[in-house]
């Protein structure tokens, strides 16, 4: 015996199926943010100690015995890890919102799939970038070096989120321009 949780029309079902990957990635991003919040709240001292141990294990040529430099890198590293938590919450929510806007607009499934997947993958990738940069920086002796080493992740991820956001904005503008004045009916979008 099957239990139906909710009923949808075939049209809505096709649109939701098309954006499922993007929604899964967005939800994983949100869970990453929540999980980091819990882990950071319960283990801040252990995490900052591990970052300090990573800096201490770095070759002497990296910090040149400069304790102030090491302290600065450690502080920024911890801030980067916290930034990951904040980005995951904000970008995960943004990816869900962009996806739902695309579904509500009734955009063709292939375009909806592309926009949703871009938003979800970009949100997850960019959040992971900040986490990884924060954890790599003490061993590299520089947050700039850590960010530079992860450009391959940061640039495409942030680009996907921006591209998805711009695409949704364009679709909203197109929808407004295609809506005949004084009516509630709208012509289909691509």
Backbone torsions as a table, in degrees:
resi	resn	phi	psi	omega
1	UNK	NA	126.6	-179.4
2	UNK	-99.3	144.6	178.6
3	UNK	-109.0	128.2	178.5
4	UNK	-91.6	124.7	178.9
5	UNK	-79.5	-44.9	179.4
6	UNK	-153.0	151.7	176.6
7	UNK	-105.2	141.3	177.2
8	UNK	-137.0	158.9	174.8
9	UNK	-74.9	161.3	178.9
10	UNK	-60.1	-36.4	179.7
11	UNK	-61.8	-48.9	179.3
12	UNK	-67.6	-35.9	178.7
13	UNK	-62.7	-41.7	177.5
14	UNK	-61.9	-41.3	-179.7
15	UNK	-68.4	-41.2	178.5
16	UNK	-67.8	-38.3	178.0
17	UNK	-63.8	-38.1	-179.2
18	UNK	-63.9	-34.2	-175.7
19	UNK	-99.3	8.1	-175.7
20	UNK	-59.3	-44.1	179.6
21	UNK	-59.3	-46.1	178.9
22	UNK	-61.6	-40.5	178.9
23	UNK	-68.1	-37.3	176.9
24	UNK	-63.1	-45.9	179.2
25	UNK	-63.8	-40.5	178.2
26	UNK	-64.1	-41.7	179.4
27	UNK	-67.2	-38.9	174.5
28	UNK	-61.7	-37.7	177.9
29	UNK	-64.1	-43.6	177.4
30	UNK	-62.0	-43.2	178.5
31	UNK	-64.4	-35.5	174.4
32	UNK	-59.8	-46.6	179.4
33	UNK	-61.3	-45.7	178.9
34	UNK	-64.0	-44.4	-179.2
35	UNK	-62.4	-43.1	177.7
36	UNK	-62.2	-39.4	178.4
37	UNK	-59.7	-44.3	179.1
38	UNK	-66.1	-48.8	-178.6
39	UNK	-61.8	-44.6	179.6
40	UNK	-64.6	-41.0	-179.4
41	UNK	-65.4	-36.1	-177.9
42	UNK	-88.3	-22.6	-170.2
43	UNK	-132.7	28.8	-176.9
44	UNK	-55.1	-46.3	-177.9
45	UNK	-64.0	-41.8	179.5
46	UNK	-65.0	-39.2	-179.4
47	UNK	-68.2	-47.6	-179.9
48	UNK	-65.8	-32.1	175.8
49	UNK	-67.0	-39.0	178.2
50	UNK	-66.5	-39.8	176.2
51	UNK	-61.3	-42.9	179.3
52	UNK	-63.9	-38.9	178.2
53	UNK	-65.0	-36.7	177.7
54	UNK	-65.0	-41.6	177.8
55	UNK	-65.9	-40.5	-179.4
56	UNK	-66.6	-30.2	-179.2
57	UNK	-82.1	-9.3	-179.9
58	UNK	-66.2	149.1	178.2
59	UNK	-56.0	146.4	-177.6
60	UNK	-57.3	-29.0	-178.6
61	UNK	-67.9	-17.3	-177.2
62	UNK	-75.6	-49.6	-177.4
63	UNK	-98.1	-13.4	179.5
64	UNK	53.0	34.0	179.5
65	UNK	71.2	12.0	-177.1
66	UNK	-87.8	97.9	-178.3
67	UNK	-64.7	-35.6	179.5
68	UNK	-65.1	-39.7	178.1
69	UNK	-63.9	-43.9	179.1
70	UNK	-62.3	-43.2	179.7
71	UNK	-61.8	-41.0	179.0
72	UNK	-63.8	-45.3	179.4
73	UNK	-63.9	-40.9	179.2
74	UNK	-63.9	-42.1	179.0
75	UNK	-63.3	-44.0	179.6
76	UNK	-68.8	-34.2	178.7
77	UNK	-62.5	-45.4	178.3
78	UNK	-64.0	-40.0	177.7
79	UNK	-63.3	-37.8	178.4
80	UNK	-64.9	-40.1	178.8
81	UNK	-65.2	-39.7	176.1
82	UNK	-65.9	-36.4	177.6
83	UNK	-60.4	-35.9	177.1
84	UNK	-60.0	-45.0	178.2
85	UNK	-59.4	-46.3	-178.5
86	UNK	-68.0	-42.1	178.4
87	UNK	-64.5	-38.9	-179.8
88	UNK	-61.4	-43.6	178.8
89	UNK	-65.7	-45.7	-176.9
90	UNK	-71.8	-47.4	-176.8
91	UNK	-74.2	-32.9	174.6
92	UNK	-62.6	-43.9	177.6
93	UNK	-65.2	-41.0	178.0
94	UNK	-61.4	-43.0	-180.0
95	UNK	-62.5	-40.8	177.2
96	UNK	-64.0	-45.3	-178.7
97	UNK	-63.2	-45.4	179.1
98	UNK	-61.6	-40.8	179.0
99	UNK	-63.5	-44.2	-179.3
100	UNK	-66.8	-35.4	176.2
101	UNK	-61.9	-43.9	179.9
102	UNK	-62.5	-41.4	179.0
103	UNK	-65.5	-45.6	-179.4
104	UNK	-61.9	-38.2	178.9
105	UNK	-69.3	-17.9	179.3
106	UNK	74.6	31.2	178.5
107	UNK	-62.0	147.1	179.1
108	UNK	-53.1	143.2	-174.0
109	UNK	-53.5	-40.5	-177.6
110	UNK	-65.2	-44.6	178.3
111	UNK	-66.1	-40.3	177.5
112	UNK	-61.3	-41.1	179.4
113	UNK	-62.0	-44.6	-178.5
114	UNK	-64.1	-47.7	-178.4
115	UNK	-64.2	-45.7	-178.4
116	UNK	-64.9	-44.7	179.6
117	UNK	-64.6	-39.0	178.6
118	UNK	-63.4	-45.3	-180.0
119	UNK	-63.8	-45.5	-179.1
120	UNK	-67.4	-45.4	179.9
121	UNK	-66.9	-40.6	178.6
122	UNK	-64.1	-42.0	179.6
123	UNK	-62.3	-46.5	-179.4
124	UNK	-67.1	-45.6	-178.8
125	UNK	-62.4	-43.4	-177.5
126	UNK	-69.7	-35.7	176.6
127	UNK	-65.5	-41.7	177.7
128	UNK	-66.7	-33.7	177.0
129	UNK	-55.3	-49.1	-177.8
130	UNK	-65.6	-38.1	177.9
131	UNK	-63.3	-46.7	-178.1
132	UNK	-68.3	-41.0	178.5
133	UNK	-61.7	-42.3	178.9
134	UNK	-63.6	-37.4	-178.9
135	UNK	-78.8	-26.1	-179.1
136	UNK	-83.5	-29.7	-171.2
137	UNK	-56.0	-45.7	-177.9
138	UNK	-59.4	-38.0	179.7
139	UNK	-73.8	-22.9	179.3
140	UNK	-94.3	-14.1	178.7
141	UNK	81.8	9.5	-176.3
142	UNK	-166.2	134.5	174.5
143	UNK	-71.2	-32.3	176.8
144	UNK	-63.1	-41.6	178.3
145	UNK	-64.3	-39.2	179.0
146	UNK	-64.6	-45.2	178.8
147	UNK	-63.4	-43.3	-179.7
148	UNK	-61.5	-38.7	-179.3
149	UNK	-69.0	-16.7	-178.1
150	UNK	-114.7	18.1	177.7
151	UNK	-56.4	-35.0	-179.8
152	UNK	-59.7	-23.7	177.9
153	UNK	-97.1	-43.1	-175.1
154	UNK	-65.1	-47.7	-174.0
155	UNK	-65.2	-51.0	178.8
156	UNK	-65.0	-37.6	-178.6
157	UNK	-64.7	-49.7	179.4
158	UNK	-66.0	-35.9	177.3
159	UNK	-62.3	-38.6	178.3
160	UNK	-63.9	-42.6	179.7
161	UNK	-65.1	-44.8	-179.8
162	UNK	-64.9	-43.2	179.7
163	UNK	-62.7	-43.0	178.8
164	UNK	-63.8	-40.6	179.1
165	UNK	-64.7	-43.9	178.5
166	UNK	-64.3	-39.0	178.2
167	UNK	-62.8	-42.4	178.7
168	UNK	-66.1	-40.9	176.6
169	UNK	-59.7	-44.8	178.9
170	UNK	-61.5	-41.6	178.3
171	UNK	-64.4	-39.2	178.0
172	UNK	-65.5	-42.0	177.9
173	UNK	-64.5	-44.0	178.1
174	UNK	-60.4	-41.0	179.7
175	UNK	-62.1	-44.1	179.9
176	UNK	-64.5	-40.1	-179.1
177	UNK	-71.8	-27.8	-179.7
178	UNK	-86.0	-11.8	-178.9
179	UNK	-79.6	118.1	178.1
180	UNK	-61.6	138.3	-179.4
181	UNK	-62.0	139.4	176.6
182	UNK	79.5	6.1	178.3
183	UNK	-127.7	163.9	176.1
184	UNK	-101.4	-6.0	-179.6
185	UNK	-81.2	148.6	-177.9
186	UNK	-131.9	148.5	175.7
187	UNK	-83.7	152.2	-176.9
188	UNK	-63.1	150.1	174.6
189	UNK	-96.9	162.9	179.0
190	UNK	-62.8	NA	NA
